[in-house]
């Protein structure tokens, strides 16, 4: 900055006390958010604002102590939060402060149209550059709109504020007065080791993130745990409301490159950052980072322009139909809407987008442990995402895919990822509400869904299928497969004519314990529609040393290696559980199935009895499965596979 320009800037510098005298009683004052909070000015409000009466203080999120929310200052200040943080939560729920529930993307419009006029904006900025521009640094969000709309702007100039790039600058000419005060920015604590539940949720989410995805996620234990598990991904991008140290670490490792982003290629885009001093140093003058206002980052239409957009948001409760609660605990207002709904809908609109809701399966309350998956939402709970917005729901017990599913399918999928101790209670409630059939059986809870068994298989004709263990919510998938079978295939599989596959029979096939019984389903997706093309299962004998096996393949998918793969994979899984002997009952005319057994590498003996071949197979010590056509399941398995 030239000497003349610096002199002009210095002429605007005043003391904190002088700056506070510019605020009149009854004013509506905006305060910069999170780590960008102008701490010196906030302290000045209390220390030098004795004459301020009925002053409304507006803020997105405060990380500081928020002294203005103390009951002693009730006559002077009343906070109005767009998002409820720890420091104002009690005040909001005791009617000493207000909460405005609104999509954060729409707040700037309230400021600019003067439907919510701002008299004074208190912000923190970096020192002006040679052209007189200050950066809003780590907190652009709705701060930029507030500063551009306010009657007067008072800025704390802080050399600790990083000079970020993007749409985040304000010229000194727009600032009424400046207060020079250097102090470390507020920091968001970094959790180095997530607790076990967060770690397991993160593992499930990481599996849904493909190479080249663009991510939106928040700050805290769970987002950091997810990011820590993405180190083997390639060319990830970021378009988010907020980010923390986890994003920095992946960028430094070369995992986040943004090369495949369909918008702002090569750039990490966010509206505010909260983390450590190391993060702030990383942001300073970094051309890889672009900070933009919330009306841009959180705009669902902008979000939807990112192919493979993966939006990860938290929740405090979800009911069995897919209604998501995130800002309240019953009648207690806890957080806010923020960018939750914007990113969920933006990701749903994006090509190959994946909106994900993550939550622990249980919560500790004064009354004891309760399930976060509820039959009915708590009284007073506010729905942020409707049933129609629900796609992927993740707990430590697995993933439920709800989009396009019936209420019955949703309930069964959610019960399967609920805590085992609450599944029976949830099923009973679902029956009482007639969401599921009254004769619906409860999925066994002996072990979680074995996600590690998922795989993608390339068949002889070059087509690929996704193979995974069967789930309780797969009834429709298996029913549709059955009614596509030819009469010949039905006869060979069931040893006679079977005309129908009712719920009573299907639910037995779908509810397995993944231990004494295992079933695999092969899924092919075409035109966005998944369909089951083959199944295989074993049922262990009481001694757990032998098992009965069977498999079926859709007519047009036969003779392509799928039956061979399903049987080989099933034997491999069973052998891992100590099963070394297999039996099967096969019609003598079912030559293809018998051929699969004889070519399996197992020791096969047969006995023919009135057209039914009794097959016994034992596993030689040297046996190895032939699975060369298999590769690990790609992140984000076919949607209907959920």
Beta strands, then each sheet from edge to edge (+ up, - down):
strand 1: 28-31
strand 2: 55-59
strand 3: 77-81
strand 4: 98-99
strand 5: 120-125
strand 6: 133-135
strand 7: 152-157
strand 8: 169-171
strand 9: 177-180
strand 10: 214-216
strand 11: 237-239
strand 12: 242-243
strand 13: 268-270
strand 14: 272-273
strand 15: 289-291
strand 16: 309-314
strand 17: 317-319
strand 18: 324-325
strand 19: 328-329
strand 20: 332-333
strand 21: 354-358
strand 22: 362-365
strand 23: 368-371
strand 24: 373-374
strand 25: 383-385
strand 26: 392-395
strand 27: 398-401
strand 28: 455-458
strand 29: 464-469
strand 30: 517-526
strand 31: 529-540
strand 32: 546-553
strand 33: 581-587
strand 34: 603-609
strand 35: 612-618
strand 36: 630-632
sheet 1: 4+ 3+ 2+ 1+ 5+ 7+ 9+
sheet 2: 6+ 8-
sheet 3: 15+ 13+ 11+ 10+ 16+ 21+ 26+ 27-
sheet 4: 12+ 14+
sheet 5: 24+ 17+ 18- 25+
sheet 6: 19+ 20-
sheet 7: 22+ 23-
sheet 8: 34+ 35- 33+ 32+ 31- 30+ 29- 28+ 36-
end
